[in-house]
Amino acid sequence: MPRLRYRLLALTVLVLLLATGAAAQQQEVRPPVAQLWIDVATNVMFIPGAPRVTSFPGAQNAFGNTRFAMGRYMDVALQVRTRPQGIQAMQAIPPRMNMGASLPLEPFKPSPPPPQTPGVPTDPSQQPPPKGKVTLYWGCGPEVRSGQPRVIDFATASPQEWGTVLQGRFAPERGATAGPGHSIWPNDRDKRMLPDGNSLQGDHTITGDGVPAGFRFPIGTNQDLMPPIDLAVQGEVQGSIMLQWRAIPAARSYFITAFGNKGNDITIWTSSELPEAGMGLVDYLPPASIDRWTADKVLLPASATQCAVPRGIFAGLDAAIVRMIAHGQELNLVFPPRPTDPRTVWEQQWAVRVRVKSTVMTILGR
């Protein structure tokens, strides 16, 4: 009887060890042969009382316009792991884009460095010390809250003091970039602007030297060009300024920042409930960061439709500007799907990331 017990105990231990080993086994993942990034942006700037313009006659398209240029833009970047020098590729596009059958993707060509201006020091240690200060306010509401503002002097502030204003919330670059080995659109061969009213919805197909066969994926409503933010600014800088907007169905969150200056002194306000200057938040953000920072009340939820700027914080400044972003819904696709058996190597053939945003900039108050 004792021998049977020992045998049963040994068998139980062996089963547990085998189960633990299987659970701990990590699946081997090989990166995609081809990676495609698409950044989509609707950027608008307007003056209160003037017509709102979402396209500019005669404007020239260029890679990177999704970041700051005013209008409707799309940046595309393709990297084929087996072709580190880049390739000429084609992106077959759906009819609703109204841009023909396809877009050419051309290898990135670096621009020559800009010439240095004589007499201007390039060594940071040779630069004169900065002058002025930064004053930070935060939170939606008609009145300045207790404990505000925070003031940082450029000349004397320590890194710890800067840390109370610049919390470092930002997303490392994860999207379409123009770099060595990337094939991009727009490019010197095709600089067309996106037509008014067009749509990215439908199937897109990537072909080219080294691109895996069957690189075909859909773009749906949530990754289409977002509508402009219909922002209304009511009030004067001496008082509280109400910001109101229509909710955008595809938005996951919003963030607003306003800034103004008086000489070298800068005043910043953000819609965050925490002290946050938000330098990296008026940009594309990954879903996990959006979820975390919305829960922290740094970002406004998708249900928000208004926010008040506290009374008088921009009174007496030379100028005041407000910027707002609606963070869209990111799409991530990988083919083939991950095997369920962890012992099977996941040989990724292609992957796609599509990021979407809508931004608006205007004068704050009168």
Number of C-alpha atoms within 10 A of each C-alpha: 6 7 8 9 10 11 12 12 12 12 12 12 12 12 12 12 12 12 12 11 11 12 10 10 11 11 15 12 13 11 15 21 18 21 20 23 20 21 25 26 29 27 27 25 18 16 12 16 6 7 8 13 13 16 17 11 6 7 12 10 23 19 20 18 20 24 20 13 16 22 23 27 23 25 26 25 25 29 25 23 17 12 15 11 14 24 22 16 20 18 20 17 21 20 16 13 18 15 15 11 12 16 21 17 26 22 22 22 16 9 6 6 6 6 6 9 8 6 6 9 12 10 7 8 8 9 10 8 10 11 12 14 19 18 20 22 27 25 23 22 16 16 15 18 13 6 7 12 18 16 18 20 16 16 11 12 13 11 9 9 14 16 12 16 20 16 15 14 15 16 13 10 10 12 18 25 20 20 15 14 19 28 28 31 30 24 21 13 11 14 14 15 20 18 13 12 10 15 20 22 19 16 14 16 16 24 17 14 12 15 22 16 12 12 18 16 16 14 16 13 14 17 23 22 24 25 19 24 21 14 18 13 18 16 16 16 20 15 17 21 23 20 20 17 14 14 16 22 13 20 20 21 23 29 22 26 23 23 22 22 20 14 11 11 16 19 20 24 26 27 27 24 14 16 21 25 25 24 14 15 23 21 22 28 24 19 15 9 14 23 16 12 17 19 12 13 15 25 26 25 19 18 14 14 15 15 18 19 29 23 18 16 23 29 16 13 16 10 15 22 16 20 19 24 24 30 30 31 23 18 17 11 14 16 17 13 11 15 12 9 9 16 12 12 14 20 17 18 20 24 19 20 17 22 26 27 31 27 28 20 21 19 18 25 22 14
